[in-house]
């Protein structure tokens, strides 16, 4: 994702929107030494967010969070998880069994899915 794309995305974030997400999503947080270093959230069969602090990238935190989110969905009987992967996250998901599913969004995100059952 380019800086311009990241800035455009960040400009759409609002406190009201984040408060809504906190109310509506199941959110898991990763901590290292009492510091939050990542989070992931889902609603029903939709992965709504997965983020790792860049200072902690490459340590397996995102993979672990994704595994916890998928396990929680699996326990609920959800047969597949759906998400939209940004260009910089596509390969992360593809390496973990996700596949393209549909056409890119106007913003350039790739719809993806992974069967859980």
Helices and strands as residue ranges (DSSP letters): H 3-11, H 15-24, E 26-32, E 35-43, E 46-52, G 54-56, H 61-75, E 80-85, H 90-94, E 99-100, E 110-115
